Amino acid sequence: MFGGAGVITGVRVAHDTATVDEISAAGAESQRAEVACLTAREGIQEAFALQTCNRAEAYVVTDDAATGRAAFEEFAPSVREEAVHRMDHEESLRHLMRVAAGLESLVLGEDHVLGQVRNAYQDAMGAGGIGPTLEEAVTKAIHVGERARSETAINDGVHSLGSAAAAFAAEDADLVGATATVVGAGEMGTITAKSLASRGIDRLLVVNRTVPHAEHVATAVDVEASALGLSAITTAVAESDVVVGTSASDDPLIGVEDAVGAGETTFVDLAQPRDVEPAVDDHPVATVYDLDDLESVTERTRRQRREAAAEVEAIIDEAFEHLLERYKRKRADEVIAAMYEGADAVKTAELDRALDQLEAEGDLSDGQREAVAAMADALVNKLLAAPTSSLRDAAAEDDWTTIHTALQLFDPTAEGPIEAGDADAPPGFSADDSSAGTGEADPTPSPLEDD
């Protein structure tokens, strides 16, 4: 298969159809591991994976969609089929843009997801999963996400899960003068800490496995803040009115025993997997909310941002059509380049044969040799003009059957010598010399312009 001519196939398990536990059960243990697993499969040319608290998604590039679909047979074996959404080439392209722009987030237009897409791109690059097809798809999605936030009001108001968690906690408890604990010191923990501080809390406790990381978060807020290790989590919960879980721990960090004696406490669990055991919610004075419960506070944000979302959709439509056109042009250009590459071998062999025969009958002048070469160029150029036009028309009309057939017919990597009169040999001419001897425009592919 020629570079960039692959078909993208995608699969996702996300918050719109799946529960938190189902999202956690999908895919491999990490983005890099998912990409490595997929690229190890036969027929997979490229791979990309995105795993967040709201979604587990993966994309592959293959010669055909059937191979791509087969690659995802074990992506989410324990998840309800209704919660697993499979995507073809075009839906995958559009969905990636919607994710990066924040239109697929629980909090419409959130900023955090754009950074997650960038990180996933770096992970896939490091695992050897990014090639020409996904390079364009993912970088275009990131570019769309940046435009959405700089050109529209899509991220006004509640703009991340961290700020949504603070808003949700404020509805359940009075945060003015309160003590809050944030479990986890990553990006989500930092955002949550700042959001809680902006809502009037008096004191913040940051609990993390690595205390220096917790100290970094503590210094990022404008309220009294302390950094604690995991061994102090029971004490922190006992002193807090609100606890927000954001860690990357594989196992719950807060159990029923931690809630005993804590008094009235609101827990908001943003972690994936969970930081708070579900049984904590059974404690009489504890209230636990998880990602599935954030829908109510985020729905208000959705209403506020619908007008901005329409503007983002217009940006996506424009970028999607442009990207699709680039892929189509690449498909056609690859076949045309293959056609000319194979044709150049035929032309060179037959021209050398003819000149040798003429030389055997007497010396040829340089002008005579050039005239014979120009005639060969002109004849083959005219023969390839019609298929060149047809291939570009086929790409524009999504006629991939014609494109794939042509790829097989004009594959320049086919082994074996090309003999005169060989019915299977592609008629041809060098792409570099395609306009020689004619008054027609050069039918060879021109370089694609950068965005």
ZIPE-V670971 format. One record per residue. N is the residue number from 1. OMEGA is omega as a letter, one per 30 degrees, with the letter a starting at -180 (999 if undefined). Layout:
n=N omega=OMEGA
n=N omega=OMEGA
This chain:
n=1 omega=a
n=2 omega=a
n=3 omega=l
n=4 omega=a
n=5 omega=a
n=6 omega=l
n=7 omega=l
n=8 omega=l
n=9 omega=a
n=10 omega=l
n=11 omega=l
n=12 omega=l
n=13 omega=a
n=14 omega=a
n=15 omega=a
n=16 omega=a
n=17 omega=a
n=18 omega=l
n=19 omega=l
n=20 omega=a
n=21 omega=l
n=22 omega=l
n=23 omega=a
n=24 omega=a
n=25 omega=a
n=26 omega=l
n=27 omega=l
n=28 omega=a
n=29 omega=l
n=30 omega=l
n=31 omega=l
n=32 omega=a
n=33 omega=l
n=34 omega=l
n=35 omega=l
n=36 omega=l
n=37 omega=a
n=38 omega=a
n=39 omega=l
n=40 omega=a
n=41 omega=a
n=42 omega=l
n=43 omega=a
n=44 omega=a
n=45 omega=a
n=46 omega=l
n=47 omega=l
n=48 omega=l
n=49 omega=l
n=50 omega=a
n=51 omega=l
n=52 omega=l
n=53 omega=a
n=54 omega=a
n=55 omega=l
n=56 omega=a
n=57 omega=l
n=58 omega=a
n=59 omega=l
n=60 omega=l
n=61 omega=a
n=62 omega=l
n=63 omega=a
n=64 omega=a
n=65 omega=a
n=66 omega=l
n=67 omega=l
n=68 omega=l
n=69 omega=a
n=70 omega=a
n=71 omega=a
n=72 omega=a
n=73 omega=a
n=74 omega=a
n=75 omega=a
n=76 omega=a
n=77 omega=a
n=78 omega=a
n=79 omega=l
n=80 omega=a
n=81 omega=l
n=82 omega=a
n=83 omega=a
n=84 omega=a
n=85 omega=a
n=86 omega=a
n=87 omega=l
n=88 omega=a
n=89 omega=a
n=90 omega=l
n=91 omega=l
n=92 omega=l
n=93 omega=a
n=94 omega=a
n=95 omega=l
n=96 omega=l
n=97 omega=a
n=98 omega=l
n=99 omega=a
n=100 omega=l
n=101 omega=l
n=102 omega=a
n=103 omega=l
n=104 omega=a
n=105 omega=l
n=106 omega=l
n=107 omega=a
n=108 omega=l
n=109 omega=a
n=110 omega=a
n=111 omega=a
n=112 omega=a
n=113 omega=l
n=114 omega=l
n=115 omega=l
n=116 omega=l
n=117 omega=l
n=118 omega=l
n=119 omega=l
n=120 omega=l
n=121 omega=l
n=122 omega=l
n=123 omega=a
n=124 omega=l
n=125 omega=a
n=126 omega=l
n=127 omega=l
n=128 omega=a
n=129 omega=a
n=130 omega=l
n=131 omega=a
n=132 omega=a
n=133 omega=l
n=134 omega=l
n=135 omega=l
n=136 omega=a
n=137 omega=a
n=138 omega=l
n=139 omega=l
n=140 omega=l
n=141 omega=l
n=142 omega=l
n=143 omega=l
n=144 omega=l
n=145 omega=l
n=146 omega=l
n=147 omega=a
n=148 omega=a
n=149 omega=a
n=150 omega=a
n=151 omega=a
n=152 omega=l
n=153 omega=a
n=154 omega=a
n=155 omega=l
n=156 omega=l
n=157 omega=l
n=158 omega=a
n=159 omega=l
n=160 omega=l
n=161 omega=l
n=162 omega=l
n=163 omega=l
n=164 omega=l
n=165 omega=l
n=166 omega=l
n=167 omega=a
n=168 omega=l
n=169 omega=a
n=170 omega=l
n=171 omega=a
n=172 omega=a
n=173 omega=l
n=174 omega=a
n=175 omega=a
n=176 omega=a
n=177 omega=a
n=178 omega=l
n=179 omega=a
n=180 omega=l
n=181 omega=l
n=182 omega=l
n=183 omega=a
n=184 omega=a
n=185 omega=l
n=186 omega=a
n=187 omega=l
n=188 omega=l
n=189 omega=l
n=190 omega=l
n=191 omega=a
n=192 omega=l
n=193 omega=l
n=194 omega=a
n=195 omega=l
n=196 omega=a
n=197 omega=a
n=198 omega=a
n=199 omega=l
n=200 omega=l
n=201 omega=l
n=202 omega=a
n=203 omega=l
n=204 omega=l
n=205 omega=l
n=206 omega=a
n=207 omega=a
n=208 omega=l
n=209 omega=l
n=210 omega=a
n=211 omega=l
n=212 omega=l
n=213 omega=l
n=214 omega=l
n=215 omega=l
n=216 omega=l
n=217 omega=a
n=218 omega=a
n=219 omega=a
n=220 omega=a
n=221 omega=a
n=222 omega=l
n=223 omega=l
n=224 omega=a
n=225 omega=l
n=226 omega=l
n=227 omega=a
n=228 omega=l
n=229 omega=a
n=230 omega=a
n=231 omega=a
n=232 omega=a
n=233 omega=l
n=234 omega=l
n=235 omega=a
n=236 omega=l
n=237 omega=a
n=238 omega=a
n=239 omega=a
n=240 omega=l
n=241 omega=a
n=242 omega=l
n=243 omega=l
n=244 omega=l
n=245 omega=a
n=246 omega=a
n=247 omega=l
n=248 omega=a
n=249 omega=l
n=250 omega=a
n=251 omega=l
n=252 omega=a
n=253 omega=a
n=254 omega=a
n=255 omega=a
n=256 omega=a
n=257 omega=l
n=258 omega=a
n=259 omega=a
n=260 omega=l
n=261 omega=a
n=262 omega=a
n=263 omega=a
n=264 omega=a
n=265 omega=l
n=266 omega=l
n=267 omega=l
n=268 omega=a
n=269 omega=l
n=270 omega=a
n=271 omega=l
n=272 omega=g
n=273 omega=a
n=274 omega=l
n=275 omega=a
n=276 omega=l
n=277 omega=l
n=278 omega=a
n=279 omega=l
n=280 omega=a
n=281 omega=l
n=282 omega=l
n=283 omega=a
n=284 omega=a
n=285 omega=l
n=286 omega=l
n=287 omega=a
n=288 omega=l
n=289 omega=l
n=290 omega=a
n=291 omega=a
n=292 omega=a
n=293 omega=a
n=294 omega=a
n=295 omega=a
n=296 omega=a
n=297 omega=a
n=298 omega=l
n=299 omega=l
n=300 omega=l
n=301 omega=l
n=302 omega=a
n=303 omega=a
n=304 omega=a
n=305 omega=a
n=306 omega=l
n=307 omega=l
n=308 omega=l
n=309 omega=l
n=310 omega=l
n=311 omega=l
n=312 omega=l
n=313 omega=l
n=314 omega=l
n=315 omega=l
n=316 omega=l
n=317 omega=a
n=318 omega=a
n=319 omega=a
n=320 omega=a
n=321 omega=l
n=322 omega=a
n=323 omega=l
n=324 omega=l
n=325 omega=l
n=326 omega=l
n=327 omega=l
n=328 omega=a
n=329 omega=l
n=330 omega=l
n=331 omega=a
n=332 omega=a
n=333 omega=l
n=334 omega=l
n=335 omega=l
n=336 omega=l
n=337 omega=l
n=338 omega=l
n=339 omega=a
n=340 omega=l
n=341 omega=l
n=342 omega=a
n=343 omega=a
n=344 omega=l
n=345 omega=l
n=346 omega=a
n=347 omega=a
n=348 omega=a
n=349 omega=a
n=350 omega=l
n=351 omega=l
n=352 omega=l
n=353 omega=a
n=354 omega=a
n=355 omega=l
n=356 omega=l
n=357 omega=l
n=358 omega=l
n=359 omega=a
n=360 omega=a
n=361 omega=l
n=362 omega=a
n=363 omega=l
n=364 omega=l
n=365 omega=l
n=366 omega=l
n=367 omega=l
n=368 omega=l
n=369 omega=l
n=370 omega=l
n=371 omega=l
n=372 omega=l
n=373 omega=l
n=374 omega=l
n=375 omega=l
n=376 omega=l
n=377 omega=a
n=378 omega=a
n=379 omega=a
n=380 omega=l
n=381 omega=l
n=382 omega=l
n=383 omega=a
n=384 omega=a
n=385 omega=a
n=386 omega=l
n=387 omega=l
n=388 omega=l
n=389 omega=a
n=390 omega=a
n=391 omega=l
n=392 omega=l
n=393 omega=a
n=394 omega=l
n=395 omega=a
n=396 omega=a
n=397 omega=a
n=398 omega=l
n=399 omega=a
n=400 omega=l
n=401 omega=l
n=402 omega=a
n=403 omega=a
n=404 omega=l
n=405 omega=l
n=406 omega=l
n=407 omega=l
n=408 omega=a
n=409 omega=a
n=410 omega=a
n=411 omega=a
n=412 omega=a
n=413 omega=l
n=414 omega=a
n=415 omega=l
n=416 omega=a
n=417 omega=l
n=418 omega=a
n=419 omega=l
n=420 omega=l
n=421 omega=l
n=422 omega=a
n=423 omega=a
n=424 omega=a
n=425 omega=l
n=426 omega=l
n=427 omega=a
n=428 omega=a
n=429 omega=a
n=430 omega=l
n=431 omega=a
n=432 omega=a
n=433 omega=a
n=434 omega=a
n=435 omega=a
n=436 omega=l
n=437 omega=l
n=438 omega=l
n=439 omega=a
n=440 omega=l
n=441 omega=l
n=442 omega=a
n=443 omega=a
n=444 omega=a
n=445 omega=l
n=446 omega=l
n=447 omega=l
n=448 omega=l
n=449 omega=l
n=450 omega=l
n=451 omega=999
